[in-house]
């Protein structure tokens, strides 16, 4: 397989960028972008570190991030599996990208910037839910924000093609694939209730 190893060779395969794809980029949180992000309960956080890259879904029952000002977002790190891959990366390399989605919307909003992790109790405490609060909060300084063209969502039918979950393996089956003694059926049956009490 022949690979492309220069920018010139890559650019030769494509036309010039669509002008709007460049002019849509802004370096601050505009009122409309703020309105959109505050409606988003789901984001994919991408980070990079010495071991490689990491992409992780983050979700909440309201806005997934808090818009602090025109250049700052706070993303609480709610309870999970304690791998903290993304947090490890941020501590060592602050570059981050976030991809926000709202169910039913063909628009995806992207933020690129720099992040730090804080355990400041005033910050973590401000996110309290059901008596729980995140151990840390990711503080993102926005470098650029823009919306993604809708073609990927339209091509995939992400919000319109219905429930395809019956055709794919479950989390329990993934675990059993690595450990043949694992009880996949029991895991899948009990996990929703287990997670419900540990959501925040």
N, C-alpha and C positions, 0 to 999 in steps of 0.2 A: 504494500500500500504506500502510495506516495503521500508525503505530508508537506504541509506549508510551513516554512521556517523563517519567512521574512514578512514584515508588514507590507512591503511593496507588493509581494506576490499575493497576499491576502486581499489587499485593496483592489488589485487588478480584476478580481472576480466579481466585484460589486459596483453598482452605480454610486454616485455621490449621495450622501445622506439626504433624506427628505428634509427640506428647510425647517419645517415645524418640529422635527425631532430634536433639533438643536435649540430653537428659540423657546421651546416649552420649559426648559430647565431654568429654575430660579434658585438663588442661594439663601432664601429666607422663607419662613412659613407665612404664606399669604392667607388672607381670610378664607378663601375657598379651599385651599389645601388643609387648613386647620379644621374646617367643617367636615371635610372628607375623612381625615385621619381620626377625628373624634367619634366618627361613626363606625370605625373599624374595630372589631373584636378579635381579629386574627392578623398575625404578622409572621413572616419567616425572617429570622435573624441569621445573617451570615457573618462569620468571623474568620480570621486567619491567624495561625500561630506556627511555632517551629515544627510541629508534627504534621502540619497541613491545614486544610480548611474544615469548617464545620458549618452546617446549616441546620437550624432547629426551629420548629413551629412553636409559637407562643400565642396563647389565647386567654380571653377573660370574658366575664359576663357583662361587661360594659366596654368602654374604650380600652384597648390593649396597652396603650401608652397614655401618659399624661403630657399634654403640650404645656410646657412651663412658660416659654416665651417664643419669639420668632425664630430662635436658633437652638432651642433645647427641648429634648424629649426625655421623659423618665419611663423606663420599662421595668416593672417589678419582676423579680425572679421568684415566682411562686413555687410551691413544693413540687419536686419531681423525683428523679431517681438518684440525685446527688452525684452524677458523673461530672457536672459543671465544666464540660468541655468548652463551651462558649465563654464562660467566665474566665477560665484559665487563659484562653486566647487573648481576651481583651486586656487582661492584666499585663500581658507581654507585648501585645501589638494592638493598638487601639482602633485600627481600621475596621469599620463595620458597614454593612448594607442591610437595609430593611425593606421588605416587600409586603405592603398592606393590601388586604382583600376584604371586600364587603360582599356577603352572599347576595347573588342576583345581579351585582354590578359587573359590567364587562370591563370596567376600568381597574387597573392595578396601579397603586401609587408607590413609588420607590424613593427611598432616602439613602444617600451615601454620606458618611461622616466619620467622626472619631468618638470613641467612648471610653469611659472609666467606670469602675465599679465602686459603689459606696455602701457601707453598712451603717451610715449615720442614722441614729435612732429617730431623729425628727423626720427624716425622709422615709425610712421604712415604715415608721408608725403611721404616716399619713395615708398609707394604702390599706389600713386595717379592714379586714372583712371577717365577719363571724368570729371575732376575737383573735384572728390570726393575722400575721403580717409577713411579708417576704423577708428572708434573711438579708438579701442585698437588693439594690436597685441599680440598673444600668443607666448611666447618664450619657445620652447621645448629644453631641454637638453637631448640628446639621451643616454639611458643606454644600449639598445640593439636593433638590427635591423636584420630582417630575412624575408625570403619569406615563404608564406604559401603553403602547398601542394595543388595541383589544383583540388582535388576531389570534393570539395564543388561547385566550379564553373561548373565543368563538369556535376555533378549530376543535378544541377539546370537548366542547359542549359541557363545560364544567358545571354550570348551574342548570342545564336543561335536559341532560340525558338520563336523569333518574338515578336510582340506587344500584350501583354495580358491585356492592360489597360481597354479595353471595358468590361471586366468581373468583374471589381472591383469598389467599390464605389469611388466617387470623393470627393475632399476636401469640396466642397459645401454640399454634402450629409452628410458628417461627422458632419459638423456644424449644419445642419438642425436637425440631430438626437438629438442634445442637446438643440436645440431651434426651436420648431415647427413653429414659425413665420418667420424663416429665409428663404430668397429667394435663394435657392441653385443654381437654374439654372442661375440666374443673376450673382451670384458670380463666378461660373465656366466659364461663357462666358466672363466676363470682367477681370478676374484676370491676364491672360497672359499679356495683355496690361498694366495693372496697375503695374505688377512686372517688366516689361521690362524697365520702366523709373526709377525704384528704385533698380536696380540690384546691384549697388555699392555705 
